[in-house]
Amino acid sequence: MTDPVVGLTGTLTSPIRGKGLLGEVRVAIRGGTELYIARAEEPLPADATVLVVAVHPGRIVDVVAWIPLPGDR
């Protein structure tokens, strides 16, 4: 079963300074928001919008930078 947070976007509340380092992401889910520990392959700044691509035990998620398509807001 796929975790419901996979495929959602969120906002980094703390930066991810590089591969192997952790940040924190806020994701809107289930009518509220939840915080997850985030990791990425590249550095990402605080307040960046990210896409959750995988979930691991301990509320750890893998994220990538969200790149909106033309016309998205």
N, C-alpha and C positions, 0 to 999 in steps of 0.2 A: 504494500500500500504506500502511495506517495504522501509525504507530509504536506498538509495544506499550505504551509508557508513557501514551499518551492514554487517559483514562478511569480511571486509577489515582489513588488518594489518596496524599498525602505530608505530611510535617511540615516547616514552615519552620524552618531552622536559623539564619537571620538574617532580620530583618524586611524587608518591602517598604514603604518610607516614602512612596510615592506613585507616580502614573502616570509612566512613563518612568524610574523608578528600579528597581534590581535587588536581589534577595535571593537566597537559596539554599534549595533544597528537597531533602529526603532522601526517596527513593521506594524501597519494597520491590519488587524485580523480579528475575526470573531466580534465585531462591533466595538473594539477598543484598540489599544496598542500594546505591543509586547516588545521587550528588549531581548536581543540575542547577542552572543559573542560572535564577532564576524572575523573572517580571514579571507585574504585575496592573494592572487599571484603578483599583484603590483601595488605600489603605494596609492592610497586614496585619501583625500582630505576630509575632515569633518564637514558635515552638511552636504556631502555628495549624495546623489541619488544612486542607489544600487539595485541590482536584480539578484534575488536569492536563487542559487542554482543547485544547492545541495544542503542537506541537514545531517548533522552527526549527533551522537549522544552528548549530553551535557549542554544542550541549547547552543551548540556551535553551528554556524551556517557558513557556507562558502558563498561569496558574492563577487559580482563583476560590475564594472561601471555601467550604468544605465545610459544608453544613447538613444534619445527619442527620435522617432522617424519624423520627417517633415510633416507638419500639420498637427503633431501630438503636442499636448500641453501638460 
